[in-house]
Amino acid sequence: MTKLRFTGGSIVVGEQLWAGAEIEVVDGRVAALTPLADGSTGGIDLAGGWLMPGFVDTQVNGGGGVLFNDETNVEGIRAIGAAHARYGTTAFLPTLISEGPDKIAAAMAASDAAIAAGVPGVVGVHIEGPMLNPIRKGIHDEARFRPFDEEMFALLTQPHRGTVMVTLAPECVSPDNIARLSQAGVRVSAGHSEATYEEALAAFDAGLVGITHLFNAMPAMRQRAPGLVGATLDDPRPWCGLIVDGVHVAPSVLRVALRARPLDRMMLVTDAMPSVGAVDKDFVLQGRQIHVQDGICIYADGTLAGADLDMAGAVARTIRDLGVQPQDAAAMASTNPAAFLCQSADRGSIAVGSFADLAMLDRDFAPVATWIGGTQVFGQA
């Protein structure tokens, strides 16, 4: 048993803010949670800062100089997880950017092996593509795209230790096949798509439950062609990933989106590349040199190539630029993505029974310390 005592700041417990808390940890989970009165001292001093549930990121392409596509193995996942733990992320999906069946099989096997080995933070795998629309390919390599078939279905639905998320273009995969994936337990999400409003609704009806990065790699909503964006803003069902880096989507557009639909279905994602937590920011993606400057990952032709964004930074921007309350930003970074992954019983909140996954931030929401399962993995607190 371990006892963690926090005082001198604000602790996000559901929709409440506590001035202090004592957290008893047994076997990595919160066994008891006791509020402390304002003015309590001792233990870890938050110094006017924040304690939030550890962040859950469903789209992590890389970190610490490692790209999952290139290091599709346990050590690659371990390095990526360690890089993001420095920014409060305690659960993540290593994300594979459009590859063929052999590489997808390797990614899923690596995720399985990492979970079996107890690599901190990894809770599954995200296969982004290759069933995407070439018109909205973004930085993905169109040559690697392929139609959905029985081989792909068998690959994505094989027994797996964690959550399997797949991003596809709804117009490229039939509602029947989306339903088959969903019924097999895959978390199906839409991205890199030209889907019409009607195609999007048919996908939602079939079991598509997520929008990988709303507004990006899809057409803008128009007055007579609402498309995937319009369907998402109009329908309360899918969870929506938002890249809040000040580059991918204008803050004013994000503020409109947050007013348009339930907050409990909005979640922050980083779309993080190897540059996060790396000294040398530039990297190579599938043979293309990506330059990183001022927080922007960009190819020579001007195409954005993921993001140089960590989850603590996304939380800070959500509070500062979008006017979201800190406890709501914490929900978008923790509670909501955990619900999307069907893992609310284990993570996404500071609560009895959940893993003791914690993110400590200073008063300006910069990362200070991180705990996974009650074990400190970053910081000097």
Beta strands, then each sheet from edge to edge (+ up, - down):
strand 1: 2-7
strand 2: 10-13
strand 3: 16-18
strand 4: 20-26
strand 5: 29-36
strand 6: 44-45
strand 7: 50-53
strand 8: 55-60
strand 9: 62-63
strand 10: 66-67
strand 11: 89-97
strand 12: 124-128
strand 13: 163-168
strand 14: 187-190
strand 15: 210-211
strand 16: 239-242
strand 17: 266-268
strand 18: 283-285
strand 19: 288-293
strand 20: 296-298
strand 21: 358-361
strand 22: 367-372
strand 23: 375-378
sheet 1: 5+ 4- 1+ 6+
sheet 2: 3+ 2- 7- 21+ 22- 23+
sheet 3: 8+ 11+ 12+ 13+ 14+ 15+ 16+ 17+
sheet 4: 9+ 10-
sheet 5: 18+ 19- 20+
end
